[in-house]
Amino acid sequence: MPGRDEEVRLDADDIGAELGERATLVQFSSAFCQPCRATRRTLAEVAAMVGGVTHVEIDAEARLGLVRALGIAATPTTLVLDARGRVVRRAAGQPRKADVIAALGAAL
């Protein structure tokens, strides 16, 4: 697992989708997670509002190797990736739209 001080990068193969032109919102979810549904809506709305931003949802149970490598401990967990796939922000729990938009500032 990468250390806290190491730069973590993900690519299209890691997340199973193309990275956004400007940023990517990566959401780790699980099937019976109620907050995951609300998080999906919030992240999709933000991605639709901000040009070049993509939202990718990953089933945590299906991608346990990636979950372990990234130290994901709860769902939903959201990672904000910059255009190069570098993780610039991460948060567990259901985010507010304003917080997601603010976090994107670190990636854009």
C-alpha positions as CSV (number, residue, x, y, z in Angstrom):
1,M,0.0,0.0,0.0
2,P,1.4,3.4,-0.9
3,G,2.5,5.5,2.1
4,R,0.8,8.7,3.1
5,D,3.6,10.8,1.6
6,E,3.8,8.9,-1.7
7,E,1.9,10.2,-4.7
8,V,-0.9,7.8,-5.6
9,R,-1.9,7.6,-9.2
10,L,-4.7,5.7,-10.9
11,D,-5.2,5.1,-14.6
12,A,-8.0,3.8,-16.8
13,D,-7.1,0.2,-16.1
14,D,-7.2,0.7,-12.4
15,I,-10.7,2.3,-12.3
16,G,-12.2,0.5,-15.3
17,A,-13.0,3.7,-17.2
18,E,-11.3,6.6,-19.0
19,L,-10.1,9.4,-16.8
20,G,-11.9,12.8,-17.1
21,E,-10.2,15.4,-19.3
22,R,-9.7,17.7,-16.3
23,A,-10.6,15.5,-13.2
24,T,-12.2,12.3,-12.2
25,L,-14.5,11.6,-9.2
26,V,-14.0,8.0,-8.2
27,Q,-16.6,6.6,-5.9
28,F,-16.2,3.3,-4.0
29,S,-19.6,1.8,-3.2
30,S,-21.2,-1.4,-1.9
31,A,-24.6,-2.9,-2.9
32,F,-26.6,-2.2,0.2
33,C,-25.1,1.1,1.1
34,Q,-27.9,3.8,1.3
35,P,-25.5,6.8,1.4
36,C,-23.8,5.4,-1.7
37,R,-27.0,6.1,-3.7
38,A,-27.1,9.7,-2.6
39,T,-23.4,10.1,-3.2
40,R,-23.8,8.7,-6.8
41,R,-26.5,11.4,-7.5
42,T,-24.3,14.2,-6.0
43,L,-21.2,13.2,-7.9
44,A,-23.0,12.7,-11.2
45,E,-24.6,16.2,-10.8
46,V,-21.2,17.8,-10.1
47,A,-19.6,15.9,-13.1
48,A,-22.5,17.2,-15.3
49,M,-22.0,20.8,-14.1
50,V,-18.2,21.0,-14.5
51,G,-16.8,20.5,-17.9
52,G,-14.1,17.8,-18.3
53,V,-15.0,16.0,-15.1
54,T,-16.0,12.4,-15.1
55,H,-17.7,10.3,-12.3
56,V,-16.8,6.6,-12.0
57,E,-18.4,4.3,-9.5
58,I,-16.5,1.2,-8.4
59,D,-18.1,-1.8,-6.6
60,A,-15.8,-2.1,-3.6
61,E,-16.7,-5.8,-3.1
62,A,-15.8,-6.6,-6.7
63,R,-12.4,-4.8,-6.5
64,L,-11.1,-5.8,-3.1
65,G,-7.4,-5.7,-4.3
66,L,-7.8,-2.0,-5.3
67,V,-9.7,-1.3,-2.1
68,R,-6.9,-2.8,0.1
69,A,-4.2,-1.1,-1.9
70,L,-5.8,2.3,-1.4
71,G,-6.8,1.7,2.2
72,I,-10.5,2.2,1.6
73,A,-12.2,1.4,4.9
74,A,-15.8,2.4,4.4
75,T,-18.3,3.1,1.6
76,P,-19.0,5.5,0.2
77,T,-15.4,6.8,-0.2
78,T,-14.7,9.4,-2.9
79,L,-11.3,10.0,-4.5
80,V,-10.7,13.2,-6.5
81,L,-8.2,12.6,-9.3
82,D,-6.5,15.3,-11.3
83,A,-6.1,15.0,-15.1
84,R,-3.0,12.8,-14.7
85,G,-4.9,10.4,-12.3
86,R,-3.1,11.7,-9.2
87,V,-5.3,11.4,-6.0
88,V,-5.5,15.0,-4.7
89,R,-8.4,14.5,-2.2
90,R,-10.2,11.7,-0.5
91,A,-13.2,11.6,1.8
92,A,-15.4,8.9,3.4
93,G,-19.1,9.4,3.8
94,Q,-21.8,11.1,1.9
95,P,-20.5,14.4,0.6
96,R,-22.3,17.7,0.1
97,K,-22.3,19.1,-3.4
98,A,-20.5,22.3,-2.2
99,D,-17.7,20.2,-0.7
100,V,-17.3,18.2,-3.9
101,I,-17.0,21.4,-5.9
102,A,-14.5,22.8,-3.5
103,A,-12.4,19.5,-3.6
104,L,-12.3,19.7,-7.4
105,G,-10.4,23.0,-7.0
106,A,-7.4,21.0,-6.0
107,A,-7.6,18.9,-9.2
108,L,-8.3,21.7,-11.7
